[in-house]
Amino acid sequence: MPRSLRIEYPGAYYHAMARGNRREAIVRDEADRARWVQTLGETCAMTGWRVHGWVLLSNHYHLLVETPEPNLVAGMKWLQNTWTRRFNTRHRSWGRLFGDRYKAVPVDNQERYYYETLLDYIHLNPVRAGLVDPAQGQSVADYPWSSVATGYAKRPHQRPFWLAAKSALEVFGMEDTARGRRRFVGRLNRRALEEGSERAGVVKPESEADRRRSHLERGWYWGSQAFAERLLEVGAAVLKKPRHRSGRADGATKAHGEQEARRLLGEGLAAAGLDLHAVQDLKGSDPRKVAIAKVIWENTTVSMSWLAQRLSMKSAANVSQQLRRWEQRGPKLSASLRQWVDLSRDVA
């Protein structure tokens, strides 16, 4: 059965969710959870994403993500692949970490109802999972691995740069002040008490509604009928576009994709005192190559095959292996190359 089409367009909003393979854990301890949040932040830095809400549980996560550029697929690929590699490296595991294809439901951000109900659904996930019990005086802000505790309950300067908490507060008619933030959290706690732990934040499907519309647990879009019709028009336009043999759609390369990768490649080679001809004569494990590959991998959405070809690193598998070894023991670099690597991380 063919996969459903991913509809991408500038300024799109999505409910993105992925679950562990066979519903097994995608994080095992607090160190994993902190590293997963870091990886999400790195994804946002390289794609320009704005996350309006997120929650991480032991075997799955939810995101309400805005994509100023049409790059959901590239960003999700980097997030999923990078986290799988980091998890497997730390726990000395191998193979796939996530189960079925990640879910990405387009969200209608023109009508407040759909935005608000989805954000509540995400933030009340720990209540439904039994990790927070408002009946016992606990608050959704007590669960540390969601955008409530890390953003909506904090002052602006304490939040990650990629969390669009202020925008969300405005949608709910609340100011980004101590009082407004307390109101936001208090509203979630009241809803959890009123609806109960099993159904907190869940939207009941309307009997007369389009059955293709999501009710936050299944369906392919979350929005009005007019929004669904617009999505169908966008999808039809995408299908009409000619495609390369590689499967990539024609069109201008986005700033966080290959164009940015080429820029970083040029900078990295200059910092290492190399050119493309000299690179071909170096081993695939040469630390200068690995350093450049690591910066490009962490700051763009190009594939490891792209890195292997441009840096003469034999194969995507070798690039992956060399990046894993870097994380285990960082190699020694010249002062100029080390400075470039450090500055590239600061920018990201």
Backbone hydrogen bonds, N-H to C=O, Kabsch-Sander energy under -0.5 kcal/mol:
donor,donor_aa,acceptor,acceptor_aa,energy
7,I,5,L,-0.7
8,E,6,R,-0.7
11,G,67,T,-1.8
12,A,9,Y,-1.5
12,A,67,T,-1.0
13,Y,107,V,-0.5
14,Y,65,V,-2.3
15,H,105,V,-2.5
16,A,14,Y,-0.8
16,A,63,L,-1.9
17,M,103,K,-2.4
18,A,61,Y,-1.3
20,G,59,N,-3.1
21,N,97,L,-3.1
23,R,20,G,-2.5
24,E,21,N,-1.7
26,I,58,S,-3.0
27,V,58,S,-1.5
33,R,29,D,-2.1
34,A,30,E,-2.5
35,R,31,A,-2.1
36,W,32,D,-2.5
37,V,33,R,-2.2
38,Q,34,A,-1.9
39,T,35,R,-2.3
40,L,36,W,-2.4
41,G,37,V,-2.2
42,E,38,Q,-2.2
43,T,39,T,-2.1
44,C,40,L,-2.2
45,A,41,G,-2.1
46,M,42,E,-1.8
47,T,43,T,-1.6
48,G,44,C,-2.5
50,R,66,E,-2.3
51,V,162,W,-2.4
52,H,50,R,-0.5
52,H,64,L,-3.2
53,G,64,L,-1.1
55,V,62,H,-1.8
56,L,145,W,-2.6
57,L,60,H,-2.8
61,Y,18,A,-1.7
62,H,55,V,-2.1
63,L,16,A,-2.5
64,L,53,G,-2.7
65,V,14,Y,-2.1
65,V,63,L,-0.6
66,E,50,R,-3.0
67,T,12,A,-2.9
71,N,69,E,-2.3
75,G,71,N,-2.4
76,M,72,L,-3.0
77,K,73,V,-2.3
78,W,74,A,-2.0
79,L,75,G,-2.7
80,Q,76,M,-2.8
81,N,77,K,-2.5
82,T,78,W,-2.7
83,W,79,L,-2.3
84,T,80,Q,-2.2
85,R,81,N,-2.3
86,R,82,T,-2.5
87,F,83,W,-2.9
88,N,84,T,-2.7
89,T,85,R,-2.3
90,R,86,R,-2.2
91,H,87,F,-2.3
92,R,88,N,-0.7
92,R,89,T,-0.5
93,S,88,N,-2.0
99,G,19,R,-2.7
103,K,17,M,-3.1
105,V,15,H,-2.3
107,V,13,Y,-2.6
108,D,222,W,-2.8
109,N,107,V,-0.8
114,Y,111,E,-0.8
115,Y,111,E,-1.1
116,E,112,R,-3.1
117,T,113,Y,-2.6
118,L,114,Y,-1.6
119,L,115,Y,-2.3
120,D,116,E,-2.3
121,Y,117,T,-2.3
122,I,118,L,-2.4
123,H,119,L,-2.4
124,L,120,D,-2.1
125,N,122,I,-1.3
127,V,124,L,-0.6
128,R,124,L,-1.9
129,A,125,N,-2.0
130,G,127,V,-1.5
131,L,126,P,-2.6
132,V,126,P,-1.2
136,Q,133,D,-1.8
137,G,134,P,-1.8
138,Q,133,D,-1.7
142,D,139,S,-2.1
143,Y,140,V,-1.0
147,S,54,W,-2.4
149,A,143,Y,-0.5
150,T,146,S,-1.8
151,G,147,S,-0.7
152,Y,147,S,-2.5
153,A,148,V,-2.2
154,K,151,G,-1.5
158,Q,155,R,-1.8
159,R,156,P,-1.4
163,L,160,P,-1.6
164,A,51,V,-2.7
164,A,162,W,-0.6
165,A,163,L,-1.2
168,A,164,A,-1.6
169,L,165,A,-2.7
170,E,166,K,-1.9
171,V,167,S,-1.6
172,F,168,A,-1.8
173,G,170,E,-1.4
174,M,169,L,-3.1
177,T,175,E,-2.0
181,R,177,T,-2.9
182,R,178,A,-2.0
183,R,179,R,-2.2
184,F,180,G,-1.9
185,V,181,R,-2.2
186,G,182,R,-2.9
187,R,183,R,-2.3
188,L,184,F,-1.5
189,N,185,V,-2.2
190,R,186,G,-2.4
191,R,187,R,-2.2
192,A,188,L,-2.2
193,L,189,N,-2.1
194,E,190,R,-2.5
195,E,191,R,-2.4
196,G,192,A,-1.8
200,A,196,G,-1.1
202,V,199,R,-2.1
203,V,215,H,-0.6
204,K,202,V,-0.5
209,A,206,E,-1.2
213,R,210,D,-1.7
214,S,221,Y,-4.6
215,H,218,R,-1.6
220,W,212,R,-2.2
221,Y,212,R,-0.8
222,W,106,P,-2.5
228,A,224,S,-1.9
229,E,225,Q,-2.0
230,R,226,A,-1.8
231,L,227,F,-2.2
232,L,228,A,-2.1
233,E,229,E,-1.7
234,V,230,R,-2.2
235,G,231,L,-2.9
236,A,232,L,-2.3
237,A,233,E,-2.0
238,V,234,V,-2.1
239,L,235,G,-2.1
240,K,236,A,-1.2
241,K,237,A,-0.8
241,K,238,V,-0.9
244,H,248,R,-2.1
247,G,244,H,-1.8
250,D,242,P,-1.3
257,G,254,K,-2.0
259,Q,254,K,-0.7
260,E,254,K,-0.5
261,A,257,G,-2.0
262,R,258,E,-2.5
263,R,259,Q,-1.7
264,L,260,E,-2.4
265,L,261,A,-2.4
266,G,262,R,-2.2
267,E,263,R,-2.2
268,G,264,L,-3.0
269,L,265,L,-2.5
270,A,266,G,-1.9
271,A,267,E,-2.5
272,A,268,G,-1.9
273,G,269,L,-0.7
273,G,270,A,-0.8
274,L,269,L,-3.1
279,V,275,D,-2.1
280,Q,276,L,-1.0
281,D,277,H,-0.5
281,D,278,A,-1.1
282,L,279,V,-1.4
286,D,283,K,-1.6
289,K,286,D,-0.6
290,V,286,D,-2.2
291,A,287,P,-2.4
292,I,288,R,-1.9
293,A,289,K,-2.8
294,K,290,V,-2.6
295,V,291,A,-2.0
296,I,292,I,-2.3
297,W,293,A,-2.7
298,E,294,K,-2.2
299,N,295,V,-1.0
299,N,296,I,-0.5
300,T,296,I,-1.3
301,T,256,H,-1.1
307,L,303,S,-1.6
308,A,304,M,-2.7
309,Q,305,S,-2.1
310,R,306,W,-2.5
311,L,307,L,-2.4
312,S,309,Q,-0.6
313,M,308,A,-2.2
315,S,313,M,-2.6
319,V,315,S,-2.0
320,S,316,A,-2.5
321,Q,317,A,-2.3
322,Q,318,N,-2.7
323,L,319,V,-2.3
324,R,320,S,-2.0
325,R,321,Q,-2.1
326,W,322,Q,-1.9
327,E,323,L,-1.8
328,Q,324,R,-1.4
329,R,325,R,-2.5
338,R,334,S,-2.8
339,Q,335,A,-2.3
340,W,336,S,-1.9
341,V,337,L,-2.5
342,D,338,R,-2.5
343,L,339,Q,-2.6
344,S,340,W,-2.3
345,R,341,V,-1.6
346,D,342,D,-1.9
347,V,343,L,-2.1
348,A,344,S,-1.7
